Amino acid sequence: MGLDAEISGALQKLSPTQLEVVNESAMHQGHAGDDGSGESHWRVIIQAAQFDDMSRIARHRAIHSALGPDIMGRIHALAIEIK
């Protein structure tokens, strides 16, 4: 299973109505944090009802918590777009 599937699976805990996981690692080849795995830089586009009454920081914390330390430890950069 690729990291994209792991990210997507972990974020299902948030009951998203929209979820897109985009691997942007190819755009960062040779840059800091590029470990050569092709799975270092990610963008998550997500919409979930539970985010409605949360601050931006609380939303990001919820996403990081859902991903957990194992997945977060393998990601160099995570861009988050909340719809």
MDAnalysis code that builds the backbone (N, CA, C; Angstrom):
import MDAnalysis as mda
import numpy as np

u = mda.Universe.empty(249, n_residues=83, atom_resindex=np.repeat(np.arange(83), 3), trajectory=True)
u.add_TopologyAttr("name", ["N", "CA", "C"] * 83)
u.add_TopologyAttr("resid", np.arange(1, 84))
u.add_TopologyAttr("resname", ["MET", "GLY", "LEU", "ASP", "ALA", "GLU", "ILE", "SER", "GLY", "ALA", "LEU", "GLN", "LYS", "LEU", "SER", "PRO", "THR", "GLN", "LEU", "GLU", "VAL", "VAL", "ASN", "GLU", "SER", "ALA", "MET", "HIS", "GLN", "GLY", "HIS", "ALA", "GLY", "ASP", "ASP", "GLY", "SER", "GLY", "GLU", "SER", "HIS", "TRP", "ARG", "VAL", "ILE", "ILE", "GLN", "ALA", "ALA", "GLN", "PHE", "ASP", "ASP", "MET", "SER", "ARG", "ILE", "ALA", "ARG", "HIS", "ARG", "ALA", "ILE", "HIS", "SER", "ALA", "LEU", "GLY", "PRO", "ASP", "ILE", "MET", "GLY", "ARG", "ILE", "HIS", "ALA", "LEU", "ALA", "ILE", "GLU", "ILE", "LYS"])
u.atoms.positions = np.array([
    [0.839, -1.175, 0.000],
    [0.000, 0.000, 0.000],
    [0.882, 1.236, 0.000],
    [0.582, 2.163, -0.901],
    [1.347, 3.405, -0.974],
    [0.943, 4.370, 0.129],
    [1.774, 5.351, 0.355],
    [1.507, 6.333, 1.401],
    [0.229, 7.107, 1.106],
    [-0.095, 7.325, -0.163],
    [-1.335, 8.028, -0.494],
    [-2.553, 7.274, 0.041],
    [-2.550, 5.960, -0.099],
    [-3.656, 5.147, 0.418],
    [-3.686, 5.168, 1.944],
    [-2.524, 5.176, 2.571],
    [-2.465, 5.251, 4.032],
    [-3.014, 6.580, 4.531],
    [-2.632, 7.659, 3.864],
    [-3.129, 8.986, 4.237],
    [-4.648, 9.030, 4.075],
    [-5.124, 8.592, 2.934],
    [-6.554, 8.593, 2.663],
    [-7.314, 7.746, 3.678],
    [-6.800, 6.572, 3.976],
    [-7.442, 5.693, 4.944],
    [-7.493, 6.299, 6.335],
    [-6.403, 6.914, 6.755],
    [-6.351, 7.522, 8.089],
    [-7.311, 8.694, 8.200],
    [-7.476, 9.446, 7.127],
    [-8.340, 10.619, 7.167],
    [-9.820, 10.264, 7.104],
    [-10.137, 9.002, 6.828],
    [-11.540, 8.569, 6.851],
    [-12.136, 8.720, 8.247],
    [-11.284, 8.752, 9.277],
    [-11.751, 8.965, 10.655],
    [-12.499, 10.278, 10.796],
    [-12.217, 11.220, 9.910],
    [-12.828, 12.545, 9.971],
    [-14.137, 12.622, 9.174],
    [-14.562, 11.514, 8.602],
    [-15.798, 11.439, 7.797],
    [-15.868, 12.539, 6.735],
    [-14.853, 12.601, 5.875],
    [-14.843, 13.685, 4.880],
    [-15.935, 13.511, 3.830],
    [-16.494, 14.639, 3.400],
    [-17.433, 14.624, 2.282],
    [-16.678, 14.841, 0.974],
    [-15.464, 15.343, 1.089],
    [-14.559, 15.486, -0.056],
    [-13.153, 15.210, 0.456],
    [-12.410, 14.422, -0.290],
    [-11.023, 14.143, 0.085],
    [-10.209, 13.862, -1.160],
    [-9.120, 14.587, -1.275],
    [-8.174, 14.356, -2.362],
    [-6.774, 14.382, -1.754],
    [-5.996, 13.368, -2.044],
    [-4.622, 13.276, -1.567],
    [-3.722, 13.347, -2.794],
    [-2.870, 14.377, -2.834],
    [-2.041, 14.642, -4.009],
    [-0.573, 14.522, -3.628],
    [0.152, 13.683, -4.356],
    [1.593, 13.540, -4.153],
    [2.299, 14.612, -4.980],
    [2.918, 15.560, -4.292],
    [3.635, 16.653, -4.962],
    [5.150, 16.473, -4.899],
    [5.593, 15.283, -4.562],
    [7.022, 15.031, -4.364],
    [7.857, 15.302, -5.605],
    [7.330, 15.001, -6.768],
    [8.087, 15.196, -8.007],
    [8.449, 16.663, -8.220],
    [7.633, 17.563, -7.673],
    [7.900, 18.997, -7.826],
    [9.042, 19.446, -6.914],
    [9.475, 18.574, -6.000],
    [10.479, 18.951, -5.008],
    [11.750, 18.092, -5.094],
    [11.947, 17.402, -6.208],
    [13.136, 16.569, -6.362],
    [14.388, 17.421, -6.217],
    [15.291, 16.935, -5.380],
    [16.548, 17.626, -5.162],
    [16.481, 18.733, -4.126],
    [15.305, 19.032, -3.637],
    [15.145, 20.074, -2.618],
    [15.307, 19.463, -1.231],
    [15.408, 20.313, -0.238],
    [15.492, 19.852, 1.148],
    [14.273, 18.994, 1.468],
    [14.513, 17.915, 2.147],
    [13.428, 17.030, 2.546],
    [13.104, 15.954, 1.537],
    [13.643, 16.044, 0.345],
    [13.433, 14.996, -0.655],
    [14.311, 13.820, -0.290],
    [13.678, 12.745, 0.155],
    [14.440, 11.576, 0.593],
    [14.631, 10.553, -0.518],
    [14.153, 10.887, -1.721],
    [14.308, 9.978, -2.855],
    [13.218, 8.922, -2.943],
    [12.316, 8.885, -1.973],
    [11.254, 7.872, -1.964],
    [10.126, 8.211, -2.932],
    [10.027, 9.478, -3.311],
    [8.911, 9.906, -4.143],
    [7.635, 10.079, -3.339],
    [7.751, 10.053, -2.015],
    [6.576, 10.186, -1.136],
    [6.892, 11.109, 0.042],
    [7.448, 12.267, -0.240],
    [7.865, 13.169, 0.840],
    [7.012, 14.432, 0.956],
    [6.381, 14.856, -0.118],
    [5.624, 16.111, -0.145],
    [4.187, 15.822, -0.583],
    [3.227, 16.230, 0.247],
    [1.826, 15.884, 0.013],
    [0.925, 17.098, 0.153],
    [-0.197, 17.053, -0.532],
    [-1.270, 18.042, -0.388],
    [-2.554, 17.265, -0.118],
    [-3.287, 17.713, 0.896],
    [-4.576, 17.120, 1.234],
    [-5.635, 18.191, 1.042],
    [-6.643, 17.870, 0.252],
    [-7.800, 18.748, 0.058],
    [-8.963, 18.014, 0.697],
    [-9.564, 18.622, 1.717],
    [-10.547, 17.914, 2.516],
    [-11.699, 18.827, 2.913],
    [-12.870, 18.227, 2.978],
    [-14.052, 18.903, 3.497],
    [-14.727, 17.924, 4.444],
    [-15.074, 18.402, 5.625],
    [-15.752, 17.572, 6.610],
    [-16.611, 18.476, 7.482],
    [-17.808, 18.021, 7.801],
    [-18.742, 18.819, 8.589],
    [-18.166, 19.210, 9.941],
    [-17.370, 18.342, 10.541],
    [-16.844, 18.641, 11.869],
    [-15.891, 19.832, 11.887],
    [-15.398, 20.240, 10.726],
    [-14.508, 21.392, 10.659],
    [-15.254, 22.728, 10.754],
    [-16.571, 22.710, 10.581],
    [-17.352, 23.950, 10.489],
    [-17.132, 24.895, 11.665],
    [-17.075, 24.381, 12.873],
    [-16.956, 25.235, 14.057],
    [-15.545, 25.253, 14.643],
    [-14.568, 24.802, 13.868],
    [-13.187, 24.755, 14.351],
    [-12.372, 25.913, 13.783],
    [-11.395, 26.347, 14.555],
    [-10.432, 27.319, 14.035],
    [-9.512, 26.614, 13.040],
    [-8.789, 27.385, 12.280],
    [-7.852, 26.807, 11.300],
    [-6.823, 25.921, 12.004],
    [-6.317, 26.367, 13.135],
    [-5.321, 25.578, 13.867],
    [-5.933, 24.274, 14.381],
    [-7.153, 24.333, 14.882],
    [-7.824, 23.124, 15.376],
    [-8.059, 22.137, 14.232],
    [-8.381, 22.627, 13.065],
    [-8.583, 21.758, 11.891],
    [-7.276, 21.044, 11.533],
    [-6.200, 21.806, 11.500],
    [-4.899, 21.218, 11.164],
    [-4.487, 20.193, 12.224],
    [-4.728, 20.509, 13.484],
    [-4.402, 19.564, 14.557],
    [-5.219, 18.281, 14.416],
    [-6.488, 18.403, 14.045],
    [-7.335, 17.227, 13.861],
    [-6.799, 16.345, 12.735],
    [-6.334, 16.971, 11.665],
    [-5.771, 16.219, 10.538],
    [-4.479, 15.530, 10.957],
    [-3.601, 16.253, 11.623],
    [-2.336, 15.662, 12.085],
    [-2.607, 14.508, 13.052],
    [-3.580, 14.679, 13.935],
    [-3.929, 13.629, 14.888],
    [-4.474, 12.403, 14.170],
    [-5.340, 12.615, 13.189],
    [-5.900, 11.494, 12.427],
    [-4.804, 10.730, 11.687],
    [-3.823, 11.448, 11.172],
    [-2.723, 10.786, 10.457],
    [-1.821, 10.017, 11.412],
    [-1.652, 10.533, 12.608],
    [-0.850, 9.844, 13.611],
    [0.641, 10.006, 13.388],
    [1.415, 9.653, 14.413],
    [2.867, 9.871, 14.354],
    [3.585, 9.012, 13.310],
    [3.070, 7.833, 13.002],
    [3.738, 6.977, 12.014],
    [3.709, 7.621, 10.633],
    [2.537, 8.051, 10.199],
    [2.430, 8.678, 8.878],
    [3.113, 10.044, 8.886],
    [2.854, 10.846, 9.905],
    [3.456, 12.184, 9.964],
    [4.983, 12.102, 9.985],
    [5.527, 11.053, 10.575],
    [6.968, 10.882, 10.629],
    [7.600, 10.572, 9.276],
    [6.773, 10.163, 8.316],
    [7.284, 9.843, 6.977],
    [7.012, 10.947, 5.962],
    [6.390, 12.018, 6.396],
    [6.062, 13.133, 5.502],
    [6.980, 14.308, 5.826],
    [7.624, 14.839, 4.803],
    [8.450, 16.038, 5.009],
    [7.584, 17.297, 4.994],
    [6.650, 17.365, 4.040],
    [5.812, 18.555, 3.909],
    [4.380, 18.132, 3.622],
    [3.433, 18.786, 4.319],
    [2.017, 18.502, 4.139],
    [1.284, 19.829, 3.979],
    [0.766, 20.066, 2.781],
    [-0.071, 21.238, 2.529],
    [-1.524, 20.806, 2.748],
    [-2.278, 21.630, 3.463],
    [-3.656, 21.283, 3.795],
    [-4.574, 22.361, 3.265],
    [-5.545, 21.947, 2.452],
    [-6.596, 22.833, 1.959],
    [-7.906, 22.321, 2.521],
    [-8.585, 23.151, 3.284],
    [-9.858, 22.758, 3.870],
    [-10.956, 23.527, 3.155],
    [-11.903, 22.791, 2.635],
    [-13.018, 23.382, 1.882],
    [-14.161, 23.699, 2.818],
])
